Amino acid sequence: MSEKSSVSDYKNNKHHKKIEKQVIEVIQVQWERHEEIREVLSILKEKILLDLTSLGFKGRVEVQGSFIRKTYLGEDEVYDLLLILPQAERAKVHQILDSLVKRLKKDRIRNSLLEVKKQTGKIPHLRIIAGDEVVNLFVGFEVSQGEKQISIFDSIPMHTQYLLTHMQEQDRNEVLLLKKFMKTVGVYRNEIGAVGFNGYLCELLIVFYGSFWEAIIGISSWKPRTIIDIKRKKVQIEDVDSLTSEMLSRYYPLYVQDPLNPKDNVAADVSMLQFMSLIAAANTYMFEPTLHFFEDLVCEIPPFDTLVRKIISTGRETLILILKRKFQEAEICWQKTLSIKSAFASEIFSNNYILERSHAFVSDDYYGLMISLMNADPQLSLRKDGPEITSKDSLKFLKHYSKHIDVVAGPFIDNERWAVHLSKKGQKIRDFLESLVKKNTFVLNVDSFLKVEIKEKMKVLGIDEKLREIYELDSTFAENLYTFIERRPLWICNLSDINDE
């Protein structure tokens, strides 16, 4: 069967319509509380505006995000309010948020005091619990389209207006299907600071493709460096070989142009693994649409000893670089752990260890990095570049390495510089990482506060009793470790059930 006829057959597949209708019916049951939530958000909005005015600040408060666009799933949803300030108030953001915290803690909604906490990551905001609802209060500034943004939230009202203009009523159900599908597949971003497909990106994909099913067909044919131009309804796959070094340094597997600012990539936070995982799931769903792709999957965590046997059977060296959260917000932990991942991966590679893969995680009580290496020892040979052949340091380099016991090749000339290959008798990887943590000699830019935290508090764990203790007490850590070792996405686990039906 040709690729063209296969796509045609998929388009004629009517079974998916029945499945998607069932999913929408379940989601809409959760929407029965829409008016109740709208009332809570409206009361909260008025309280914040009243407090803001009484404190002597100017601004306005709007309900934003998926709620106002009616594209929220309704399960474990966090709703968004946006405080829009004049640009002149830019320096007063923390003062305003701190003052609002004090005022709002004294307020009530339905006889319950509000729980309010200021979140202090790269995106300072308030987390408000009003009854059963969790609400984020973000801060943006008054900017016009085309004007330079101060906050990443400045464009949200314009995004909302664009989507309300370009989405039809029936499109909202299509967005819900795509969000639910991505959530099951494990590529949907539901925490600030994490990587993945966000709600705005899902909405733009439906605007572009027209429906969930057409989006699935489109996604199934994506390749790395897919570029989607929403405004011009155009998809292209850029030839990586033709990219300049500057473009490669900002390489993204998926580039979805923001229709309001084409220079912004709405998919910048999508990792290569998430990108490929979505393509794989879309192709599988096209072959056989089932409800399993929209169901919350439960990860059945095996006993620790069973997991240890699995790790041993892989023949890989598995280590965990771990820090305690100590009530730090998820956003801050994600920022730190992504920096840790980049810094440690660079050090591991530059010291000739063979890193197979790594996984940044944030669990209930911990955050850090899981790594898997081909073996515990470094590669046999390590290249060392010396001075330029015209440098006065050349003689010193030649005298030092011409009879050095660890030199296996050279000194030799390469690109106008002297170089040698040294035998690498280095430490076992765990010893190397523990030494790196203590010495804090990172080449990459890790901020000084994080360096101190790594040096004083980071632990390097192998498969030992300390890891068992954490595994058995922190269920989200256990799930992260299990899926890292198993390497099988949860949605695949149900494929055997599909075949039995």
C-alpha positions as MATLAB code, in Angstrom:
seq = 'MSEKSSVSDYKNNKHHKKIEKQVIEVIQVQWERHEEIREVLSILKEKILLDLTSLGFKGRVEVQGSFIRKTYLGEDEVYDLLLILPQAERAKVHQILDSLVKRLKKDRIRNSLLEVKKQTGKIPHLRIIAGDEVVNLFVGFEVSQGEKQISIFDSIPMHTQYLLTHMQEQDRNEVLLLKKFMKTVGVYRNEIGAVGFNGYLCELLIVFYGSFWEAIIGISSWKPRTIIDIKRKKVQIEDVDSLTSEMLSRYYPLYVQDPLNPKDNVAADVSMLQFMSLIAAANTYMFEPTLHFFEDLVCEIPPFDTLVRKIISTGRETLILILKRKFQEAEICWQKTLSIKSAFASEIFSNNYILERSHAFVSDDYYGLMISLMNADPQLSLRKDGPEITSKDSLKFLKHYSKHIDVVAGPFIDNERWAVHLSKKGQKIRDFLESLVKKNTFVLNVDSFLKVEIKEKMKVLGIDEKLREIYELDSTFAENLYTFIERRPLWICNLSDINDE';
ca = [
       0.000    0.000    0.000;
       1.449    3.374   -0.960;
       1.873    6.155    1.601;
      -0.676    8.256   -0.267;
      -3.348    5.566   -0.265;
      -2.619    4.789    3.405;
      -3.360    8.373    4.411;
      -6.510    8.252    2.312;
      -7.610    5.097    4.124;
      -6.970    6.751    7.484;
      -9.110    9.714    6.472;
     -11.920    7.347    5.567;
     -11.622    5.523    8.871;
     -14.926    6.266   10.662;
     -14.134    4.341   13.853;
     -12.238    7.263   15.364;
     -15.386    9.431   15.345;
     -17.169    7.083   17.738;
     -14.172    7.012   20.089;
     -13.747   10.789   20.057;
     -17.472   11.347   20.673;
     -17.243    9.163   23.815;
     -14.206   11.096   25.071;
     -15.910   14.475   24.599;
     -18.979   13.242   26.478;
     -16.795   12.328   29.475;
     -14.956   15.663   29.405;
     -18.195   17.626   29.160;
     -19.515   15.969   32.325;
     -16.666   17.723   34.125;
     -17.866   20.990   32.589;
     -21.041   20.908   34.673;
     -19.159   23.019   37.230;
     -18.268   25.704   34.660;
     -20.624   28.337   36.085;
     -19.519   27.536   39.622;
     -15.844   28.029   38.656;
     -16.690   31.175   36.674;
     -18.327   32.632   39.780;
     -15.276   31.880   41.947;
     -12.933   33.463   39.382;
     -15.195   36.498   39.055;
     -15.324   37.060   42.851;
     -11.566   36.575   43.125;
     -10.951   38.964   40.242;
     -13.014   41.690   41.931;
     -11.289   41.142   45.292;
      -7.834   41.486   43.730;
      -8.830   44.613   41.806;
     -10.326   46.169   44.949;
      -7.189   45.380   46.980;
      -4.942   46.689   44.200;
      -6.814   49.990   44.085;
      -6.884   50.404   47.861;
      -3.116   49.847   47.930;
      -2.696   52.769   45.552;
      -1.654   50.812   42.445;
      -3.156   50.985   38.967;
      -3.966   48.008   36.803;
      -6.682   45.603   35.761;
      -7.408   41.920   36.301;
      -8.630   39.521   33.605;
      -9.618   35.862   33.520;
      -7.266   34.300   30.973;
      -5.933   30.964   29.836;
      -7.912   27.908   28.811;
     -10.919   28.794   30.977;
     -11.823   31.956   29.075;
     -11.229   30.126   25.782;
     -13.271   27.133   27.015;
     -10.506   24.661   26.230;
      -9.783   23.374   29.744;
      -9.982   19.695   30.618;
     -11.476   20.212   34.063;
      -9.358   17.539   35.758;
      -6.701   18.799   38.177;
      -7.011   22.112   36.338;
      -5.253   25.258   37.554;
      -7.031   28.402   36.362;
      -5.338   31.647   35.380;
      -5.942   35.265   36.295;
      -3.770   37.965   34.748;
      -2.875   41.178   36.550;
      -2.061   43.730   33.839;
      -0.017   46.675   35.092;
       1.143   49.906   33.434;
       4.769   49.657   32.323;
       5.654   52.316   34.920;
       4.914   49.756   37.671;
       7.547   47.324   36.386;
       9.900   47.809   39.338;
       7.080   47.311   41.845;
       5.965   43.790   40.872;
       7.309   42.057   43.996;
       6.003   44.852   46.239;
       2.543   44.550   44.666;
       2.474   40.746   44.967;
       3.666   40.825   48.597;
       0.987   43.404   49.460;
      -1.719   41.364   47.735;
      -0.709   38.238   49.651;
      -1.312   40.017   52.967;
      -4.693   41.363   51.852;
      -5.992   38.216   50.167;
      -5.170   35.975   53.127;
      -7.859   37.862   55.065;
     -10.508   37.352   52.354;
     -13.073   34.587   52.096;
     -14.900   32.814   49.315;
     -17.881   30.726   50.420;
     -16.915   31.115   54.061;
     -13.434   29.679   53.449;
     -10.295   31.752   53.929;
      -8.119   32.006   50.842;
      -4.773   30.232   50.913;
      -2.236   32.450   49.154;
       1.447   31.875   48.470;
       3.899   33.883   46.408;
       5.872   31.732   43.953;
       9.371   33.125   43.417;
      10.843   31.445   40.315;
      11.728   33.155   37.052;
       8.000   33.860   36.777;
       6.926   35.432   40.114;
       3.200   34.923   40.666;
       0.627   34.071   43.310;
      -0.836   30.602   43.854;
      -4.321   31.012   45.345;
      -6.540   28.229   46.690;
     -10.165   29.326   46.766;
     -12.386   26.524   48.018;
     -11.750   23.575   45.707;
     -10.152   25.672   42.953;
      -6.463   26.440   42.406;
      -5.759   29.748   40.674;
      -2.516   31.312   39.428;
      -2.279   35.114   39.388;
       0.332   36.070   36.790;
       1.610   39.565   36.021;
       1.738   41.199   32.598;
       2.146   44.744   31.342;
       0.295   47.032   28.953;
       1.945   46.543   25.547;
       0.691   46.973   22.008;
       1.121   44.383   19.266;
       4.636   44.668   17.881;
       5.912   46.458   20.981;
       8.744   44.807   22.925;
       7.439   42.581   25.710;
       8.459   42.982   29.335;
       6.873   39.775   30.631;
       6.078   36.536   28.791;
       2.456   37.158   29.817;
       2.134   40.497   28.024;
       0.901   38.837   24.849;
      -1.649   36.519   26.499;
      -4.639   38.875   26.000;
      -3.661   39.155   22.321;
      -3.323   35.367   22.082;
      -6.788   34.981   23.604;
      -8.283   37.493   21.181;
      -6.619   35.738   18.240;
      -7.965   32.334   19.294;
     -11.464   33.623   20.042;
     -11.478   35.107   16.540;
     -10.023   32.099   14.716;
     -11.603   29.184   16.603;
     -15.176   28.095   15.972;
     -17.343   26.657   18.768;
     -16.828   23.093   17.495;
     -13.046   23.595   17.444;
     -12.968   23.704   21.240;
     -13.874   20.021   21.455;
     -11.078   19.259   19.002;
      -8.595   21.086   21.276;
      -9.829   19.079   24.269;
      -9.254   15.831   22.364;
      -5.715   16.871   21.437;
      -4.887   17.957   25.003;
      -6.268   14.724   26.460;
      -4.369   12.653   23.882;
      -1.101   14.472   24.637;
      -1.649   14.115   28.369;
      -2.083   10.341   28.048;
       0.975   10.074   25.797;
       2.962   12.033   28.392;
       4.026   15.021   26.309;
       1.624   17.662   27.676;
       3.223   20.313   29.895;
       1.156   20.795   33.047;
       3.778   22.456   35.282;
       5.395   25.865   34.892;
       9.049   25.452   33.999;
       8.688   21.912   32.642;
       9.121   21.004   28.990;
       6.376   19.862   26.627;
       3.391   20.938   24.538;
       1.393   23.698   26.241;
      -2.263   24.650   25.874;
      -1.684   27.562   23.472;
       0.328   25.272   21.174;
      -2.493   22.690   21.164;
      -4.995   25.398   20.246;
      -2.816   26.683   17.398;
      -2.411   23.161   16.009;
      -6.209   22.800   15.846;
      -6.522   26.221   14.191;
      -3.932   25.027   11.657;
      -5.181   21.487   10.975;
      -8.906   22.089   11.520;
      -9.696   19.048   13.686;
      -8.147   16.541   16.053;
      -8.170   13.759   13.447;
      -6.535   15.950   10.795;
      -3.962   17.016   13.406;
      -3.202   13.347   14.130;
      -2.673   12.710   10.411;
      -0.476   15.803   10.126;
       1.578   14.946   13.221;
       2.153   11.407   11.940;
       4.204   12.808    9.049;
       6.300   15.286   11.039;
      10.080   15.058   10.772;
      12.725   16.774   12.929;
      12.877   20.498   12.116;
       9.240   20.699   11.038;
       8.241   24.349   10.659;
       4.560   25.314   10.816;
       3.458   28.741    9.627;
       0.013   29.204   11.207;
      -0.916   32.375    9.314;
       0.047   31.092    5.861;
      -1.239   27.543    6.497;
       2.115   26.118    5.453;
       4.257   23.212    6.673;
       7.847   22.666    5.659;
      10.711   20.491    6.830;
      13.961   22.421    6.919;
      17.111   20.711    5.705;
      19.350   20.553    8.769;
      22.463   20.397    6.567;
      21.637   23.863    5.225;
      21.385   25.490    8.667;
      23.989   27.979    9.807;
      25.863   27.411   13.071;
      23.753   30.158   14.675;
      20.531   28.403   13.668;
      21.832   25.039   14.853;
      22.629   26.500   18.273;
      18.904   27.288   18.569;
      17.837   23.976   17.056;
      14.275   22.864   17.793;
      12.689   19.665   16.468;
       9.423   21.607   15.972;
       9.029   25.287   15.108;
       5.473   26.618   15.311;
       5.445   30.316   14.512;
       3.363   32.496   16.788;
       0.859   34.146   14.413;
       1.217   37.393   16.378;
       5.014   37.310   16.304;
       6.488   34.844   13.760;
       9.940   35.152   15.359;
       8.622   33.384   18.473;
       8.566   29.590   18.487;
       5.542   28.430   20.489;
       7.039   24.896   20.500;
      10.426   25.960   21.931;
       9.867   23.897   25.098;
       9.199   20.624   23.264;
      12.065   18.129   23.607;
      13.150   15.766   20.836;
      11.898   12.767   22.834;
       8.469   14.369   23.331;
       8.345   15.313   19.655;
       9.127   11.762   18.497;
       6.832   10.218   21.140;
       3.868   12.229   19.843;
       4.610   11.178   16.256;
       4.774    7.513   17.320;
       1.508    7.718   19.266;
      -0.248    9.522   16.392;
       0.774    6.806   13.954;
      -0.388    4.084   16.339;
      -3.735    5.826   16.888;
      -4.271    6.085   13.137;
      -3.836    2.330   12.782;
      -6.288    1.569   15.567;
      -8.187    4.369   17.362;
      -9.144    3.268   20.885;
     -10.233    4.824   24.158;
      -6.894    3.819   25.695;
      -5.302    6.916   24.148;
      -7.541    9.147   26.298;
      -7.518    7.282   29.604;
      -5.462    8.159   32.651;
      -2.863    5.435   32.887;
      -1.713    4.126   36.238;
       1.942    3.149   36.491;
       2.238   -0.107   38.428;
       5.538    0.323   40.247;
       7.397   -2.967   40.851;
       9.177   -3.726   44.163;
      12.663   -2.229   44.409;
      14.397   -5.618   44.180;
      12.574   -6.366   40.928;
      13.727   -3.033   39.521;
      17.324   -3.761   40.596;
      17.270   -7.048   38.673;
      15.984   -5.140   35.650;
      18.815   -2.582   35.929;
      21.450   -5.305   36.232;
      20.067   -7.097   33.187;
      20.487   -3.975   31.058;
      24.254   -4.057   31.520;
      24.221   -0.284   31.998;
      25.573    1.875   34.804;
      22.671    3.777   36.385;
      23.237    6.707   38.748;
      20.995    9.343   40.321;
      22.085   12.916   41.075;
      19.550   14.015   43.663;
      18.615   17.061   45.752;
      15.825   17.503   48.299;
      13.030   19.887   47.291;
      12.381   21.210   50.802;
       9.087   22.847   49.741;
      10.592   24.615   46.716;
       8.064   25.320   43.950;
       8.037   22.922   40.994;
       8.901   25.789   38.631;
      12.143   26.575   40.496;
      13.066   22.888   40.683;
      12.515   22.428   36.942;
      14.741   25.415   36.183;
      17.483   24.001   38.388;
      17.276   20.420   37.176;
      17.404   21.425   33.500;
      20.579   23.416   34.257;
      21.973   20.399   36.108;
      21.202   18.153   33.144;
      23.015   20.424   30.699;
      26.050   20.972   32.963;
      26.612   17.350   33.969;
      26.051   15.985   30.448;
      28.762   18.347   29.191;
      31.200   17.241   31.892;
      30.503   13.540   31.300;
      31.075   13.834   27.551;
      34.179   16.000   27.857;
      35.770   13.429   30.165;
      35.187   10.576   27.707;
      32.449    8.665   29.496;
      29.791    7.230   27.214;
      26.491    8.766   28.308;
      23.633    6.736   26.874;
      20.808    9.007   28.046;
      19.694   11.242   30.902;
      16.384   12.305   32.425;
      15.646   15.431   34.458;
      12.959   14.849   37.095;
      10.991   16.666   39.782;
       9.176   14.401   42.224;
       7.161   15.076   45.381;
      10.230   15.374   47.619;
      13.268   15.459   45.302;
      14.616   16.748   42.013;
      17.694   16.022   39.950;
      19.037   13.860   37.161;
      18.927   10.168   36.261;
      21.718    8.974   33.988;
      22.498    5.760   32.169;
      25.986    5.015   30.835;
      27.307    2.210   28.655;
      29.764    1.318   31.431;
      31.358    2.805   34.528;
      34.741    3.458   32.890;
      35.758    6.257   30.514;
      36.867    5.592   26.932;
      40.482    4.547   26.508;
      41.757    7.624   24.732;
      41.305   11.315   25.482;
      42.336   14.084   23.086;
      44.089   17.123   24.509;
      44.531   20.225   22.346;
      47.698   22.222   22.821;
      48.872   25.693   21.735;
      49.044   27.002   18.180;
      52.175   25.852   16.359;
      53.396   29.474   16.208;
      52.886   30.086   19.929;
      55.790   30.459   22.325;
      54.044   27.841   24.483;
      54.646   25.194   21.804;
      58.094   24.244   23.093;
      56.786   23.738   26.633;
      53.951   21.548   25.323;
      56.308   19.448   23.175;
      58.811   18.908   25.977;
      56.028   17.888   28.377;
      54.237   15.427   26.097;
      56.940   14.079   23.741;
      57.918   11.385   26.275;
      54.845   11.457   28.563;
      53.921    7.990   29.810;
      50.172    8.433   29.097;
      50.559    9.670   25.473;
      49.321    7.085   22.957;
      49.518    9.354   19.867;
      51.379   12.582   19.166;
      52.188   15.311   19.654;
      50.724   15.937   16.176;
      49.544   18.989   14.252;
      45.814   19.468   13.632;
      44.260   22.731   12.410;
      47.381   24.753   13.183;
      47.552   23.478   16.761;
      49.504   20.800   18.572;
      47.462   17.925   19.996;
      47.972   14.573   21.725;
      45.898   11.527   22.559;
      46.249   10.384   26.153;
      45.351    7.053   27.651;
      42.394    7.631   29.970;
      42.764    5.672   33.189;
      40.206    7.877   34.896;
      37.934    7.197   37.816;
      34.848    5.064   37.813;
      31.877    7.266   36.863;
      30.428    7.420   40.385;
      33.780    8.513   41.837;
      34.136   11.057   39.041;
      30.675   12.538   39.689;
      31.178   12.672   43.441;
      34.485   14.465   42.871;
      32.815   16.856   40.431;
      30.067   17.652   42.953;
      32.613   18.380   45.703;
      34.985   20.416   43.517;
      32.229   22.272   41.595;
      34.427   22.751   38.515;
      31.631   23.149   35.986;
      32.557   24.497   32.571;
      29.017   25.509   31.692;
      27.201   28.470   33.190;
      25.594   27.187   36.381;
      24.593   30.070   38.642;
      26.561   30.493   41.866;
      23.611   29.692   44.170;
      22.962   26.404   42.372;
      26.692   25.578   42.492;
      26.656   25.984   46.270;
      23.520   23.850   46.570;
      25.101   21.115   44.429;
      28.332   21.156   46.441;
      26.686   21.115   49.861;
      23.536   19.063   49.316;
      23.658   16.913   46.161;
      23.982   13.145   46.585;
      25.223   10.705   43.940;
      23.281    7.475   44.368;
      23.874    4.089   42.854;
      21.695    1.031   43.320;
      21.937    0.957   47.101;
      19.866    1.074   50.284;
      19.563    4.879   50.233;
      17.984    4.649   46.781;
      15.646    1.918   48.061;
      14.511    4.204   50.888;
      13.670    7.063   48.517;
      12.046    4.696   46.009;
       9.730    3.264   48.653;
       8.766    6.617   50.220;
       8.389    8.938   47.188;
       5.931    7.441   44.699;
       6.524   10.050   41.998;
      10.289    9.459   42.200;
       9.649    5.706   41.952;
       7.510    6.245   38.851;
      10.202    8.426   37.267;
      12.932    5.861   37.963;
      10.829    2.926   36.798;
       9.867    4.579   33.502;
      13.500    5.705   33.008;
      14.740    2.118   33.360;
      11.818    0.491   31.537;
      11.990    3.063   28.683;
       8.488    2.048   27.595;
       5.871    4.828   27.472;
       2.853    4.048   29.642;
       0.420    4.287   26.740;
       2.122    1.307   25.096;
       1.274   -0.847   28.124;
      -2.363   -0.942   27.034;
      -1.659   -2.176   23.507;
      -1.854   -5.787   24.714;
      -5.337   -5.032   26.045;
      -6.318   -3.664   22.629;
      -5.346   -6.906   20.921;
      -7.428   -8.922   23.383;
     -10.636   -7.016   22.644;
];
